[in-house]
Amino acid sequence: MKKIGGVLRRITGPTLLAGVILTMGLNSAEAQESKLSEVTVNVFPGGFNWPSYVAQNNGLFAHQGIHVTLQDTPGSVAQMTGLSQGRFDIAMTAIDNVVAYVEGEGEAPIGPQPDFVAVMGSDSSFLRLVTTADIKTYADLQGKTLSVDARSTGFAFVLYDMLARKGLTQRDYTVVPAGGMVQRWTALEQRQQAGTLLSTPFNILARDAGFNQLATATDVIGPYQGIVAATRRSWARGHRTQLIAFMRAYAQAVDWLYDPKNHDAAIRILTKNVPNISPDLAEKTYAELLDPHAGFFRKGQMSIPGVRTVLALRTRYAVPHKVLSDPMKYYDSSFYRAALR
């Protein structure tokens, strides 16, 4: 019975049926949601998480049977510490971090982590060397202070090598750890350092604010594997279905992003997930991250030549010195092959 305008009216026929169907639909959706396996993914904040945003927004993760929570990290030390302690399941991180901690060369005091492994590629990290307006050339960096995430992991070795190729040794400048991309851009914006490596969209923000972009890393050092999906081998073995589901949905999201007809929807998803990004910045981000030749790696493929560059840089700059040459020591391709079948 329903009271309308002080009069009781019996609800029958189509009205009652519609209410029953609506209730059944809601209950069904709630039941479906409760069946999804939870997967927590730790990320560095930024537009380079676009495939994950798309997979969440478009129901690609849910279609694969998982509910993914994205969790921000302030830097690689916190991220690798958290991964070692099982605080989350997957880390979207630089493969250099995986290599460093497997080899016991990481900056966090957690010792060697042979359980760490990369399982899927994502991109080159879109690294650009960005400097304050007064720095016009590499030579102008002599005697200046530059920032990195951590001195012995992440993209520090990329920075060292870019400068070395332009004639600067590590004695010619000072390096300070400042944390992830957000922290480094904030420090650069406040002129705490003279330069750093930034990824999209932070390099665009810097450029629009009058900072200089001296170079793109891959133009200087060649192919580079940057961000990967990494996890613990033990977790991967015990959660094979969830891991494959994550990679499959991620690859589908990359395909969706590269389809030009999805441009407007992709921009809406980016602006919804990245705070304070303007329409103009979103368009510029789209142009860089979805560049057909330099954007996200298609289907989340791993660049083996890019991994070899990472190993060569660690061989050259890491302390203690180790010769590293086997990409498959740090990358298990079996899960990716299963996901893309």
Secondary structure, DSSP 8 states (H G I E B T S, - for coil): -EEETTEEE---HHHHHHHHHHHHHHHHHHHHHHHSEEEEEEE-SSGGGHHHHHHHHTTHHHHTTEEEEEEE-S-HHHHHHHHHTTSSSEEEEEHHHHHHHHTT--SSSS---TTEEEEEE------EEEE-TT--SGGGGTT-EEEESBTTBTTHHHHHHHHHTTT--TTSSEEEE--SHHHHHHHHHTTSSSEEEE-TTHHHHHHHTT-EEEEEHHHHH-----EEEEEEHHHHHHTHHHHHHHHHHHHHHHHHHH-GGGHHHHHHHHHHHSTT--HHHHHHHHHHHT-TTTSS-GGG---HHHHHHHHHHHHHH-SS------GGGTB--HHHHHHT-
